[in-house]
Each structure stands twice: as C-alpha cells, then as structure tokens.
Amino acid sequence: MRVRLYMSQDFAAGVMFTLWGAAGLWFGRQYQVGTSLEMGPGYLPRLLCYLLIVFGIGIGAKGILGAGAPLARWHLRPLVLVNAGLAAFALLIENAGLPAAVVGTVIIGALGGQEFRWREITVLALGLAAGAAGIFVYGLGLPMPLVPR
C-alpha cells in the first residue's frame, strides 16, 4: 500500500510566510524598536514580520482545514530570474544609480515569466524607474544616486 502525501498551495504559502516572518525577526533582532511615539529603526520591520507570521498561520490553517489546489511542481526559471533581479538591484543601486537598478530588476525579473513582451516591459521599467526616482529621491529626499558614478 502506497501513501501519497498531499500538500495544498495554501498550506505551503502559509509555511513560507511564517518562515520569512521568523527569519526577518531573527535577522533584525539587533535593531532598536522604540515606542509608538518614538519609533526606532526596527519598529516597522518587526511589525511587518509579525504580520507575515499572523497571515502565514491563517493561510496555513486554511490550507489544512480546506481542500485547496495541490502544490504544483517548482519551476526553476522564474525562481532563479526573480531572485537574480533582486540581486541585480542590490549590485546596481550604488554604482549605476536608482533608475538603472530599477530597469535592470524589472527586465531580469520579467524574463522569468512566460509572456515576456519587450514593449510592455520597457514601458513598465521606465515608468517604475521614473516613479521610484520621483518618490524616493525628490519626494522623500533620500540620498540615492540617479546617474552612474
């Protein structure tokens, strides 16, 4: 007699959210939290990590209690390219500037999808780059380079 294990997408997503939240709490444990009136640098990240854990538990419980769609097989291409896009942002932000980092991230991440269209991705990348520059550099005044150094 062969037993087949069944894992729903909701349960897997709940486990993932819970683990990401726990990892965020672990890696951000040295940041000062402060109070609601005087928030420290760890206040918002810790709050978001706790929310991830709460949502993860809720979604995981839904996956255990309900009959959802089974977990599909993993596709390596999107997994690698989306993470490569994030790594490209981290590598490009300092030396190439915010707009180039955003454009690189969008293009590399979009290559992970099956319906990649250059015209749409170019418009999206340029719009997000302009929006990021407008919000973070001009709106919030963050010291991010806009042009390559």
N, C-alpha and C positions, 0 to 999 in steps of 0.2 A: 504494500500500500504506500503510495507516494503522497506526501503532504505538500501542498503548494502554498507558499506564503503570499499574502495579498497585502499590498500597501497602497493606500489611496493617495492621490495627489495632495489632498488637504492635509493628511497626516504628515507627509513628507515636507510640505511647506511650513507647517507648524513647527516641526522639529528644526528646520533651517532657521526660521525667525527666532526661535528660542535660543539656538546656539549662537547666532550673530549677536543677539542682545547680551548674552552672557559673556561673549568674547569682548564686546565693547566695554562692559563693566570691568572686566579684568584688565584690559589694556589702558583704560582711563582711570584706574584706581588712584593714581598719584595726583590727579587734578583736584584742586580745591573746589568744593561745591558751593559754599557760601549759603546765603539765605534767599528767600524770595525777593526781598528788597535790595540785597547786595549780592547779586549772582556772581559766582566765581566762574572760571573757565571750564569747570566740569559740570556745571549745573544743567545746561541744555543737553549735552551728550548723554549724561546719566539719565535724564528724564526720557530721552528718546530710546535708550536701551531698555529701560523698564517697560516702556510702551511696546517695544518689539517683543519682549518676553510675554507680556499680557496677551497681545494679539496672537503670538505663536501658540500659547497654551489654548486659547479659544479656537483657533483654526485647527490645531491638532486634535482637540476634543471633538470638533465637528467631524473630522476625518475618521475618528474611532467610532463615534456613535451613528454616523450616517453612512450610507453606501454611496461613495463617490466614484469618480472615474479612477481606474487603476493608474499607477505611476507608469508613465511611458519610458521608453528607453532613453538614455542620455545621448545627446548629440554633441559631439566634441567641437565642431566648428564654431557654433555660437558661444560656447563656454570659453574657448580659447580667445576668440577675437574680441568679445566684450571685455574680458579681463585685460587683453593687450591694449585696448583702447584706454582703459583706466591707467595702465602703466605708461602709455604714451603721454597722457595728460601730466602725470607726475614728472616725467622726464622733460617735457617741453615747456612747462609753465615758467620756469626761471629763465631759461636761455632764449626761447623763441617768442615768449610773450603769451598773454591770455588768449587773444583771438586765434593764434596758430595752434595753441594747445586744444582749444575747443573744437576747431575744424578737424584736427587730427583725430581727436577722440570720436567725434561723430562719424567720420568716414571709416575708421577702422572698426568701430562697433557695428556700423551698418553692414559691413561686409559679412558679418555673422548671420545675417538674415537671408532668406531665400529670394525675396523680392527686392533686390537691390537695383535702384534706378538712379543713375548719375545726376540727372537734372533735379530730382526731388531731394536727394541727399545734399547736393551743393546748396540749394536754396535753404534747406534746414540748417546746414552747418554755418553758413554765412549769417543767417538770422539769429541763431543761438550765440554766435561769436559777438555780433553787434549788441545783442541783449545783455550778454554777460559783461561786456565792457561798460555798457551804459549803467547797469545796476551796480556792479561791484567797484569799478574804478571811479566813475563820475558820480553815481548816486550815493554810494556808501563811503567813498573816499579811501578805499583800500589800496595800499601801495603795491599794485601788481603791474608788471611791465606790459605795455601794449605792443611794443616792437622788439625784434631780436636785439640782444645786447652785442 
